[in-house]
Amino acid sequence: MISYNSLNNINQLQKRAECITIGRLAPDFIALSTFGYIKLSDYKGKWLLIASSPSAFSNVATTEIIDAALNYDKILERNANMIGLTADTNNSNLAWVYDIYQKTGITVPFPIISDVDLAISEMYGMLNPDKMYTETVRSTFIIDPLGKIKAIYIVPSTSGKSFNELIRMLDSIQIKQKYNLDTPAGWKQGDPVLLPNANSYQEIIDRMNNEEASGYHCPFWYVCYTNLNTENTGGNTGIK
């Protein structure tokens, strides 16, 4: 998320921000990036992470980009891609990724958008319309193959995102979409998952009467664990 201090646009920004919620279609765009011009619609049919940073050559953002590059193979394994975004020029972003390569030998394998005019940041509700709050924060959007926003992850400017956590979140969302199973607090690949909440009294009775035979573990009638067939996932949900 990028801060924005123009009070003339408060009403417009508030209206747009209200539309950017989980379940909505991600707004399409075309933008100049370190890979040339790209469109959001180019990624239809794949999962996508859009991760913003306030600027190139900043301390926290540099560690995030390196973390993302080191974890990018895991993102690709999940039929996903990633786009970075800064409010800097494309030349600044290019110089930044080249500097990272020169200093570390790490190639940034995904495009970084130049959002100098803040048009994409505005579309995605990443602008702070309140003049009192000028600190920038970092937003990541997880978008499914149909173009719907499945998660929005926001941290303050001084806190770097964890791409291990974002991948864990992506795994959880993909498991829900493929198997209709939920994931408990602290869940990671290979851990037991949760049956969805029961929708009827009869479903509760059936679960409790067949708990052992069905391989469920229900410490509460409304909390039932089960095991996912990890042979089909193995740390990679493989969801297309």
N, C-alpha and C positions, 0 to 999 in steps of 0.2 A: 504494500500500500504506500502511495506517495502522498505527502501532505500538500494541501492546496489552500491558499489564503484569500482567494478572491471571493468576497462576500456577494458579489453580483450573481454568482452561480450556485448559491446555496440551495435554493429550491429545486433547481434542475438536478443537481448532484444527489440530493436526498431522494428524489423520485427514481433516479436510475439505480441508486444503491439498493433501494427496496426490491428491485427486480432481480438482483443477483443473489439468488438463494439456491440451496441444494434442491435438485429436481428440475430446475429451469434449463432451457437450452443456452449454452454458452454463446455469447454474441460473436458473430463471425467478424473477421478483420483481415486486412492485407497490410503488411508492414515490412520495412527494410530491416534486415538482420545481418548477422555475421556470415550467414549462408546465402545472402541475397534476399530477394523478396519472397515472403512466405505468406500463406493464407491458413487460417484455422481450418477451413474446410479441406485442406490438403491431408489432414490427419483423420478424416472420417473413416471409421472402420477399425481404429486403434484407440487404445487408452492413451491419455495425454496428461502430462503434468505441465502446468504453466507456473513458473516460479519467478516472482519479481524481487528485485533488489533496488534500493534507492539510486545507486550510482556505481559506475565502474571504479576500479582502483580504491575501493574502500576496504577496510580491514576485515569486517565480518563477511561481506559479500565475497571476498576473495576465498576465504575458507569454505564458504558454501559451494562456490563453483567447483573448487577442487574436490570437495566431498561428493558432489553430484557426478563429476567426471569419473571418480573412482568407483562409484556405484552404478554407472550407466549400463553395464552389462546386465545387472539384475533388473533394471527397468525394462530393457529390451526383451529379456526372457519372459516378461509378463505381458507381451504384446503391447508395450507402451512406448511412447516417445516423450521427450521433454523439450520445452521451450523456456529459455530464460528471458528476462526483461529488465531493462534499466531505463532511467529517464535521461541517459546520456546519448551523445551522438553515436552513429555507427562507427565512425573513425575511433572514438574513444573505446568503444567495446572491442573493436579489432585490436587496438594497441594493448588493451588489457589482456585478452586471451593469448596474444603473442608473448606478452611479458610473463604470463604464467608458464607458458611453454618454455621460454628461455630459462626461467629460474628453477623450474621443477621437472621439466621434461614431460609434463602432462598436457595432452591435447584435449581441449574442450570439444566433445564430440556432438554437441547439439547447438542449434542456433540461439543467439541472444538478440532479442528485438531492441531496436532503438525507438523509445517512446518519448521523444523530445517534447512533442506538443501535448503529451499526457492524454491523447485521445483514447488509447486502449485502457489506460488506468481509469479514466472516467467511465468508459463503457462497463468496466468490471467492478465499479463501486470502490475503487482503491484510492479515492481522493478524500481527504478530510475536509469537510466544508466549514468546520468550526475554526475560526481564526485563533482561538485560545490554544489549540492543540497543533503544534507545528512539527512534532517529532514524527519521523517516518517510521513505518513498520513494514514487515515483509509478508506478502500473501502468496499462497500456493493454491491452485485450483486443480482438482483431479476431475477429469472429464472422461466420460465413457465413450465407447465406439459410436453411439448414436448422437453424440454431441451434447449430452446432458451433464450438468455439474453434479458430481456425486459427493464432493467434500471441499470445504474451504478451510485452509489452515493459515492462521495469522499469528505472527510473533512480533515483538518490538524490535526496533532497529539494532539494539545492542545484543540481541540473542540470535545466534545462528540457527537455521533450520537443521534438523537431523534427517538425512535422506534414508537412513535405516528406518526411522519412524514413519516417514512418508511411504516407504515400500511396505512396511507392516500394515499401514492403513489401506494401501492399494490391495494387498492380499485379502484383507478383511472384506473390503467392498466386493472384490471379485468372487469370494466364497459365497457371500450373500446372494450375488446375482446368479451364480451357477447352481448352488446347492440349496438356497433358501435357508441358510443356517447363520446364526449370529455368533459374534465372538465376545468373550468376556474381557473384563479389565486385565491389562497386562498380557493379553493373548499374543502368542507368536506361532509361527508355522510348526506343526506337529503337536501342539497342545489340543486338549479337548475343546470342542465348540458347543454352542448352545442351540437347543431347539427353539424355534420361534415361540412367542407367547401363544398359549392355547386360545382358540376362538370360541370354544363352547364347553359347557360342563361335561358333556360326553367325552370330549377329547381329553379333558383332565383325567377322568375316570379310566379311560383306555390307557393313557400313559402310565398312570400309577399302578394299574393292575398288571401291566405288561412290562414294567420297568426292567426287570432282570432279563427277560427273554429278548427284549428289544435292544439290550446293551446300553440302556440309559442309566445315568446316575443322577437322582433327583434329591438333593438335600432339602429342597423345598418343592412343593407341588408345582410352583411356578418358575422354578429354576432347574432345568434338566440338561445335563451334559451328555454329549455323545462324541464318538470319535470319527473324524473324517478319514476316508481312505487315502492315507498319505502316499500310497504308491502311485496315485494319479496326480499328485502334486509335487511331492519331494522338494519342498521349498520353492516350487514354481507352480502356480495354479494352472498355467497353460490355457487360460481362458482367452478365447479369440473374440 
